Amino acid sequence: MSLNYRIREGLSRLAMAMRVDEWERAKAIGLNPTQLAILTLLEGRKGGLDVKEIAAHLGVSQPTATDSINALGKKGHVEKRAGQGDRRSIGVHLTPAGLAALRHDTEGQLAEQAIGSLDDGEQQQLLITLVKMIRHLQEKDAIPVQRMCVTCRYFAPFVHADEERPHHCHFVNASFGQRELRVDCRDHELADPSSRAATWETFETG
């Protein structure tokens, strides 16, 4: 068996543990994993998302997303609002009650324990590897563009001489290190395609 196959086997085992975590966390707040994933997705998105966008991000059908959104609406965790520019556009928004549900913490999650078994250097390298894999999926249009540093217009990679904090975020005007790279940032603003390509080249070769 190839190394590629063995890595995929390993990732499938981790995914299994994460699904168990999601069920346990969702059950603790009276939701199912899809409903919890919707709340997590909506956090920090001031403009909300429509049903089509939610379905695409979660990899589920629009009817499935609609059913989960309606259930969350009945619980008061989300609400639908007309778009400011287009009244026909309906966005789904997180409510304070939904945000409070997300803040409910479940201790001792399996995936968190597994990550905690790695030292700092291993965790940092794993984060960088995951960023590369996620970006590849984005470029193949297999998943929507994620709110990662490497796709953000505020991100400037390797512009500082400090090896510990080589990157710069123009949104907060501060330098930061590899271990602080974000996969999902609420302040993310998507860079244009040419800028994203140039930023990635600098990041990958830096």
C-alpha positions as CSV (number, residue, x, y, z in Angstrom):
1,M,0.0,0.0,0.0
2,S,1.2,3.5,-0.9
3,L,2.1,6.2,1.6
4,N,-0.8,8.2,0.2
5,Y,-3.2,5.4,1.1
6,R,-1.8,5.1,4.6
7,I,-2.2,8.8,5.2
8,R,-5.8,8.7,4.1
9,E,-6.4,5.8,6.4
10,G,-5.0,7.8,9.3
11,L,-7.1,10.8,8.4
12,S,-10.2,8.7,8.3
13,R,-9.5,7.5,11.9
14,L,-9.1,11.1,13.0
15,A,-12.3,12.0,11.2
16,M,-14.1,9.2,13.1
17,A,-13.0,10.6,16.5
18,M,-14.0,14.1,15.4
19,R,-17.5,12.9,14.5
20,V,-17.8,11.3,18.0
21,D,-16.8,14.7,19.5
22,E,-19.4,16.5,17.3
23,W,-22.2,14.2,18.4
24,E,-21.3,14.6,22.1
25,R,-21.0,18.4,21.9
26,A,-24.2,18.7,19.9
27,K,-26.1,16.4,22.2
28,A,-25.0,18.4,25.2
29,I,-26.8,21.5,23.8
30,G,-29.8,19.6,22.4
31,L,-28.8,19.7,18.7
32,N,-27.5,17.3,16.1
33,P,-24.1,17.7,14.4
34,T,-25.5,19.4,11.3
35,Q,-27.2,22.0,13.4
36,L,-24.1,22.6,15.4
37,A,-22.0,22.9,12.3
38,I,-24.4,25.6,11.0
39,L,-24.1,27.6,14.2
40,T,-20.3,27.3,14.0
41,L,-20.3,28.4,10.4
42,L,-22.4,31.5,11.1
43,E,-20.3,32.7,13.9
44,G,-18.7,36.0,13.1
45,R,-20.5,36.4,9.7
46,K,-22.1,39.8,10.0
47,G,-23.8,39.5,6.7
48,G,-25.1,36.0,7.4
49,L,-25.2,33.2,4.7
50,D,-28.0,32.0,2.5
51,V,-29.2,28.4,2.4
52,K,-27.2,27.6,-0.7
53,E,-24.0,28.9,0.8
54,I,-24.6,27.0,4.0
55,A,-25.3,23.8,2.1
56,A,-22.1,24.2,0.1
57,H,-19.9,24.8,3.1
58,L,-21.3,21.8,4.9
59,G,-21.4,19.5,1.9
60,V,-25.1,18.7,2.3
61,S,-28.1,19.1,0.1
62,Q,-30.1,22.4,0.3
63,P,-33.2,20.5,1.6
64,T,-31.1,19.1,4.4
65,A,-29.7,22.5,5.2
66,T,-33.2,24.0,5.1
67,D,-34.6,21.5,7.6
68,S,-31.7,22.1,10.0
69,I,-32.0,25.9,9.7
70,N,-35.8,25.7,10.4
71,A,-35.1,23.6,13.5
72,L,-32.6,26.1,14.7
73,G,-35.0,28.9,14.0
74,K,-37.6,27.2,16.2
75,K,-35.1,27.0,19.0
76,G,-34.2,30.7,18.6
77,H,-30.6,30.0,17.6
78,V,-30.8,31.6,14.1
79,E,-33.0,34.1,12.3
80,K,-33.7,34.9,8.7
81,R,-33.3,38.5,7.5
82,A,-33.8,40.2,4.1
83,G,-30.6,41.4,2.5
84,Q,-29.8,45.1,2.7
85,G,-29.0,45.4,-1.0
86,D,-31.6,42.9,-2.3
87,R,-34.8,42.4,-0.3
88,R,-35.4,39.2,-2.1
89,S,-32.2,37.8,-0.7
90,I,-32.7,36.0,2.6
91,G,-29.7,35.5,4.9
92,V,-29.5,33.3,7.9
93,H,-27.9,34.9,11.0
94,L,-26.7,33.7,14.4
95,T,-28.7,35.0,17.3
96,P,-27.4,35.7,20.8
97,A,-29.0,32.5,22.0
98,G,-27.2,30.6,19.2
99,L,-23.9,32.2,20.2
100,A,-24.5,31.2,23.8
101,A,-25.1,27.6,22.7
102,L,-21.7,27.6,20.9
103,R,-20.0,28.8,24.1
104,H,-21.1,25.6,25.9
105,D,-17.8,23.7,26.2
106,T,-17.4,20.0,26.3
107,E,-14.3,18.9,28.1
108,G,-12.1,16.0,27.1
109,Q,-12.8,15.9,23.4
110,L,-11.0,13.0,21.7
111,A,-9.6,15.1,18.8
112,E,-8.3,17.8,21.2
113,Q,-6.6,15.1,23.3
114,A,-4.9,13.7,20.2
115,I,-3.7,17.1,19.1
116,G,-2.5,17.7,22.7
117,S,-0.3,14.6,22.4
118,L,1.9,16.5,19.8
119,D,4.6,18.9,20.9
120,D,4.5,22.6,19.8
121,G,6.7,22.0,16.7
122,E,4.6,19.1,15.6
123,Q,1.3,21.0,16.1
124,Q,2.7,24.0,14.1
125,Q,3.7,21.7,11.2
126,L,0.4,20.0,11.3
127,L,-1.4,23.3,11.0
128,I,0.7,24.3,8.0
129,T,0.0,21.0,6.4
130,L,-3.7,21.3,6.9
131,V,-3.7,24.8,5.4
132,K,-2.0,23.4,2.3
133,M,-4.5,20.6,2.0
134,I,-7.5,22.9,2.4
135,R,-6.1,25.3,-0.1
136,H,-5.7,22.5,-2.6
137,L,-9.3,21.5,-2.2
138,Q,-10.4,25.1,-2.7
139,E,-8.4,25.4,-5.9
140,K,-10.1,22.3,-7.2
141,D,-13.5,23.8,-6.3
142,A,-14.1,20.8,-4.1
143,I,-15.0,23.1,-1.2
144,P,-15.9,26.8,-0.8
145,V,-13.1,29.3,-0.1
146,Q,-12.4,29.2,3.6
147,R,-11.7,32.2,5.8
148,M,-8.0,31.4,6.0
149,C,-5.1,33.9,6.4
150,V,-3.6,32.7,3.1
151,T,-6.8,33.8,1.2
152,C,-7.3,37.1,3.0
153,R,-6.4,40.5,1.5
154,Y,-5.0,41.6,4.9
155,F,-2.4,38.8,5.0
156,A,1.2,39.6,4.1
157,P,3.5,36.5,4.5
158,F,7.2,36.6,5.5
159,V,7.5,40.4,5.5
160,H,9.3,40.6,8.9
161,A,12.8,39.4,9.7
162,D,11.7,37.9,13.0
163,E,11.6,34.2,12.5
164,E,9.1,33.8,15.3
165,R,6.7,36.4,13.9
166,P,7.4,36.7,10.1
167,H,3.8,37.5,8.9
168,H,1.8,40.6,9.1
169,C,-2.0,41.1,9.4
170,H,-3.0,44.6,8.1
171,F,-6.4,44.3,9.6
172,V,-5.0,44.5,13.2
173,N,-1.6,45.9,12.0
174,A,0.4,43.3,13.9
175,S,3.0,40.7,13.1
176,F,2.3,37.0,14.0
177,G,3.9,33.6,13.6
178,Q,3.2,30.3,11.8
179,R,1.4,28.8,14.8
180,E,-1.1,31.7,14.7
181,L,-2.2,31.1,11.1
182,R,-6.0,31.0,11.0
183,V,-8.2,28.5,9.2
184,D,-11.4,30.4,10.0
185,C,-11.1,34.1,10.8
186,R,-14.2,36.3,11.4
187,D,-12.4,39.3,10.1
188,H,-11.4,37.6,6.8
189,E,-11.9,39.5,3.5
190,L,-11.3,37.5,0.4
191,A,-8.4,38.7,-1.8
192,D,-8.8,38.8,-5.5
193,P,-7.6,35.7,-7.4
194,S,-4.3,37.2,-8.6
195,S,-3.4,38.5,-5.2
196,R,-4.3,35.1,-3.6
197,A,-2.0,33.3,-6.1
198,A,0.9,35.8,-5.4
199,T,0.4,35.5,-1.6
200,W,0.4,31.8,-1.7
201,E,3.6,31.6,-3.8
202,T,5.3,33.9,-1.2
203,F,4.0,31.8,1.7
204,E,4.9,28.5,0.2
205,T,8.4,29.5,-0.8
206,G,9.1,31.6,2.4
